[in-house]
Amino acid sequence: MVPSNKLFRWGAICAGFVLAIACGGSSKEDDASTGGAGGASGGGGGASGGAAGSGGTVASGGSAGTASGGSTAKCHTTVYGPGKLVYVDYDKYGGKMNSTCSGTDHQDIQNPEKLVFLGDSITFGTLPTPGNQVYRQLLTNLAKAQWPSIEVANCSNNGDQTDDFFAGTNQIPKCFPAAEPKKTLVVITMGGNDIAAMAKDKLSFAAAKAESDKVLVNMKKAVDWLKDPKNFPNGSWVVFANVYEYTGLTADLSSCPAGAFAGLSGSWEVGTSALVQLREGYMKIAVDAKADMIFLGEHFCGHGYKYNDTKSQCYIPNSSNWFDISCIHPTPAGHKEVADLFWKTISE
């Protein structure tokens, strides 16, 4: 059964799911000053790698790649190195990774006049993180220090999914009702609520693939529109995050205690295939549209609720957890990491 699109729009503490990132911890009407972390960009499925019966392989191999900062293997060896079960093949799309491996390097972002945030709760902000520690505010501070006269707008909403770009809350039409004359930088986190809905019903491989296809169609439509000169006659840049998850690719949905509040327990290993599909698909969108993607999922790998599990594919010695009590939203330290990833990618 395909779950309803708005399954995870609920308040208070979002009892998360390994693949979820965008459920909002407060209502959409809440001002960002009331709280912090969100989780929209991130969801991605945490599984240890395609269990029997999942219907597909997890890894697709990998070519040498053309990345300027390094290939997938060079940039993310702790995640996708030799012997790892889960492999995301970014190199097959010919994307260019930047020198810090924080994201891709497809755009030369120079002197934007307007900064616009789209997305879900990771961007909008939820409790318990204070509003001034949400990555959106941290990134705004960095942007204003670099470009003091830049205009800033927030069109993100807690709980939104990729179909809310042009339907539902209509983020893009509401944010850009007419052609935008200013040179605009758009920052996005989106996709986590989509995959959270899949996880709630533990969709089969075929059903999860079909839903992931829809997510990629929605994301592509949004990025293409935002990069279209007809809509931004003086230029635009788009930087978006890929999906993250809190289980260190183990598929242990119960690793975060609050997950039980949403009935998300046990494991959903099919989610790994969905994660790989979305991460690779997001890269293809970035390459095709000449937009940029930050490696949120790879950077947070090893900093979830399984951070001290030495058997986790993402295990990093002496690591720490960057996810708050909701399971899916970053802590203040996590928000700082998100802001740094975006800023490094924007700056290069």
Secondary structure, 3 states (H helix, E strand, C coil): CCCCCCCCCCCCCCCCCCCCCCCCCCCCCCCHHHCCCCCCCCCCCCCCCCCCCCCCCCCCCCCCCCCCCCCHHHHCHHHHCCCCCCCCCCHHHCCCECCCCCEECCCCCCCCCEEEEEECHHHHCCCCCCHHHCHHHHHHHHHHHHCCCCEEEECCCCCCCHHHCCCCCCHHHHHCCCCCCCCEEEEEECCHHHHHHHHHCCCCHHHHHHHHHHHHHHHHHHHHHHCCCCCCCCCEEEEEECCCCCCCCCCEHHHCHHHHHHCCCCECCHHHHHHHHHHHHHHHHHHHHCCEEECHHHHHCCCCCCCCCCCCCCCCCCCCCCECCCCCCECHHHHHHHHHHHHHHHHC
